[in-house]
Amino acid sequence: MSVGMSGAGLEVSSAWVALGAGRQVPEVSGPGSVGPVASTGKVAVLAALATAFDRGELDPTESLPVPHTHRVGGTGLLQAMSVSSLSLTDLAILTAGVSDNVATNMIIRRLGIAAVGEHLARCGVPDVAVLDVVRDHRDATCPPAFAVGTAEGLCRMMASLGAGSGITPQARSVLLGWMRHNQDRAWVPDAFAAAPPGLEVINKTGTDTGVLADVGLVLGGVVDLAYAVVARWSRDDGVNHARAGSAFRELGADLLALATGVARPGR
């Protein structure tokens, strides 16, 4: 399987690994440079939150006031809603379901960004970090991105979740429950639209200027899988976005073949 590519200002890197067979090394294709990974970093935020719930450090029903200042645009619904407060659990569902940026920032400010780094370290995840809250604009006083990483690092993050490494069974169950609300199924999961019953993809996508990413778990097949794919481009003319999307769907088709044990025609 190989979906890595570069050229014409576009770089696509992918990584996948089968779960349940010890500490296997992900199969990686394409450049492995550390760079922005957009909202896929929110998985680490949610994992740290689920862990804080499990440890009794935070109350899932705790209600937080929705700020009327310091709001941020981009993805989400909360910026358009009239609610004055929401529970941490509600904020987690909004973050996982519609990648809500306001909800994400509220969680980070309550949880503390250090807790996210501690979760990634506990899971032994390299080359992935959540650096900041989500911002509309960044200048020299801000970290360069919300989150950075590599496809391999993101794949290891998802593999730790899939295998229950560095996270308790209860926290894992809560996190996967949130992620099952995800509404963005346009990329890797698109190949699974007609998958056999019982086979599911639990994923999180990320989109930013010059960045497209998709991370997830494929569960319920002949083998369970973790994957990540990241595309970055310098010429933002729509063509590279389309090429990246095609590469993501190719990876999805390959993962479907692995999960079902049915080879793709012509492969």
MILOLUM-251457 format. One line per 2 residues: their letters; for each residue x, z, y of C-alpha. Coordinates in steps of 0.5 Angstrom, whole numbers, padded with zeros to 4 digits. Layout:
BEGIN
a = X:Z:Y  ...
This chain:
BEGIN
ms = 0000:0000:0000  0003:-0002:0007
vg = -0001:-0002:0013  0005:-0001:0018
ms = 0007:-0006:0023  0010:-0007:0030
ga = 0011:-0013:0035  0007:-0015:0041
gl = 0007:-0008:0044  0004:-0005:0038
ev = 0006:0000:0033  0002:0002:0027
ss = 0004:0008:0022  0000:0011:0016
aw = 0001:0016:0011  -0002:0018:0005
va = -0001:0023:-0001  -0005:0025:-0007
lg = -0007:0032:-0007  -0007:0037:-0013
ag = 0000:0035:-0016  0005:0040:-0013
rq = 0008:0039:-0006  0008:0031:-0006
vp = 0012:0027:0000  0007:0023:0003
ev = 0008:0015:0003  0009:0013:0010
sg = 0009:0006:0013  0011:0004:0020
pg = 0015:0007:0025  0015:0015:0025
sv = 0016:0016:0032  0013:0023:0035
gp = 0008:0021:0041  0001:0022:0043
va = -0004:0023:0037  -0010:0024:0042
st = -0016:0028:0039  -0013:0028:0032
gk = -0010:0034:0035  -0017:0038:0035
va = -0017:0039:0027  -0011:0044:0029
vl = -0015:0047:0034  -0021:0048:0029
aa = -0017:0050:0024  -0014:0056:0028
la = -0021:0058:0030  -0024:0058:0023
ta = -0018:0062:0021  -0019:0067:0027
fd = -0026:0068:0025  -0024:0069:0018
rg = -0019:0075:0020  -0024:0078:0024
el = -0020:0076:0031  -0026:0073:0034
dp = -0034:0073:0033  -0037:0066:0031
te = -0043:0068:0035  -0039:0070:0041
sl = -0042:0066:0047  -0038:0063:0053
pv = -0040:0061:0060  -0040:0053:0060
ph = -0035:0052:0066  -0038:0048:0072
th = -0031:0047:0075  -0025:0045:0071
rv = -0029:0040:0067  -0026:0034:0064
gg = -0029:0027:0063  -0028:0023:0056
tg = -0031:0024:0050  -0037:0029:0049
ll = -0044:0031:0051  -0043:0038:0054
qa = -0041:0035:0061  -0048:0032:0061
ms = -0052:0038:0058  -0055:0044:0063
vs = -0054:0049:0058  -0050:0055:0061
sl = -0047:0058:0055  -0045:0057:0048
sl = -0043:0060:0042  -0036:0059:0039
td = -0039:0056:0033  -0043:0051:0037
la = -0037:0049:0041  -0033:0048:0034
il = -0039:0043:0032  -0039:0040:0039
ta = -0031:0039:0038  -0032:0036:0031
gv = -0038:0032:0031  -0037:0028:0038
sd = -0030:0030:0040  -0033:0034:0046
nv = -0027:0035:0051  -0030:0041:0055
at = -0032:0045:0048  -0025:0044:0046
nm = -0022:0046:0052  -0026:0052:0052
ii = -0024:0054:0045  -0017:0053:0047
rr = -0017:0058:0053  -0021:0063:0049
lg = -0017:0062:0042  -0010:0061:0046
ia = -0006:0055:0045  0000:0059:0041
av = -0005:0061:0035  -0006:0053:0034
ge = 0002:0053:0034  0002:0059:0029
hl = -0003:0055:0024  0001:0049:0024
ar = 0007:0053:0023  0004:0057:0017
cg = 0002:0050:0014  0009:0048:0014
vp = 0007:0042:0018  0013:0038:0022
dv = 0012:0034:0028  0005:0036:0030
av = 0004:0040:0036  -0002:0041:0041
ld = 0001:0042:0048  -0004:0043:0053
vv = -0012:0043:0054  -0015:0036:0055
rd = -0014:0033:0062  -0017:0027:0066
hr = -0010:0026:0070  -0003:0029:0068
da = 0003:0029:0073  0010:0032:0073
tc = 0007:0039:0072  0003:0038:0066
pp = 0005:0037:0059  0006:0030:0057
af = 0000:0029:0052  -0006:0034:0049
av = -0003:0033:0043  0003:0029:0040
gt = 0006:0028:0032  0007:0023:0027
ae = 0003:0020:0022  0007:0023:0017
gl = 0006:0030:0020  -0002:0029:0021
cr = -0002:0027:0014  0001:0033:0012
mm = -0003:0037:0016  -0009:0034:0013
as = -0006:0035:0006  -0005:0043:0007
lg = -0013:0043:0009  -0015:0039:0003
ag = -0010:0043:-0002  -0012:0050:0002
sg = -0005:0051:0003  -0004:0056:0009
it = -0011:0057:0010  -0016:0061:0006
pq = -0022:0058:0002  -0027:0061:0007
ar = -0024:0058:0013  -0023:0052:0010
sv = -0030:0051:0008  -0032:0053:0015
ll = -0027:0048:0018  -0030:0042:0013
gw = -0037:0044:0015  -0036:0043:0022
mr = -0032:0036:0021  -0037:0034:0016
hn = -0041:0033:0023  -0036:0028:0025
qd = -0040:0022:0028  -0034:0017:0029
ra = -0034:0013:0022  -0032:0006:0025
wv = -0024:0006:0022  -0022:0008:0016
pd = -0029:0011:0013  -0032:0004:0015
af = -0029:0002:0008  -0033:0007:0004
aa = -0040:0005:0007  -0042:0003:0000
ap = -0038:0008:-0004  -0040:0011:-0010
pg = -0044:0018:-0010  -0040:0024:-0009
le = -0034:0020:-0006  -0034:0022:0001
vi = -0029:0022:0007  -0028:0028:0012
nk = -0025:0025:0018  -0023:0026:0025
tg = -0021:0020:0030  -0017:0020:0037
td = -0017:0015:0042  -0014:0015:0049
tg = -0010:0009:0053  -0006:0006:0048
vl = -0007:0010:0043  -0012:0010:0037
ad = -0011:0015:0031  -0015:0017:0025
vg = -0014:0023:0020  -0018:0025:0014
lv = -0019:0027:0007  -0022:0023:0001
lg = -0026:0028:-0004  -0029:0027:-0010
gv = -0026:0021:-0013  -0021:0020:-0019
vd = -0016:0023:-0014  -0017:0027:-0008
la = -0013:0024:-0002  -0010:0026:0005
ya = -0009:0020:0010  -0007:0019:0017
vv = -0006:0013:0021  -0003:0012:0028
ar = -0003:0006:0033  0000:0006:0040
ws = 0001:0000:0044  0004:-0002:0051
rd = 0000:-0008:0053  -0007:-0005:0054
dg = -0011:-0012:0054  -0016:-0011:0048
vn = -0012:-0015:0043  -0008:-0009:0040
ha = -0014:-0005:0040  -0017:-0010:0035
ra = -0011:-0011:0031  -0010:-0003:0030
gs = -0017:-0003:0028  -0016:-0008:0023
af = -0010:-0005:0020  -0014:0002:0020
re = -0020:-0001:0016  -0014:-0004:0011
lg = -0012:0003:0010  -0019:0005:0008
ad = -0020:-0001:0003  -0013:0001:0000
ll = -0015:0009:0000  -0022:0007:-0003
al = -0019:0003:-0009  -0014:0009:-0010
at = -0020:0014:-0010  -0025:0010:-0015
gv = -0019:0007:-0019  -0022:0000:-0018
ar = -0016:-0005:-0016  -0018:-0009:-0009
pg = -0019:-0016:-0011  -0013:-0020:-0010
r = -0008:-0014:-0010
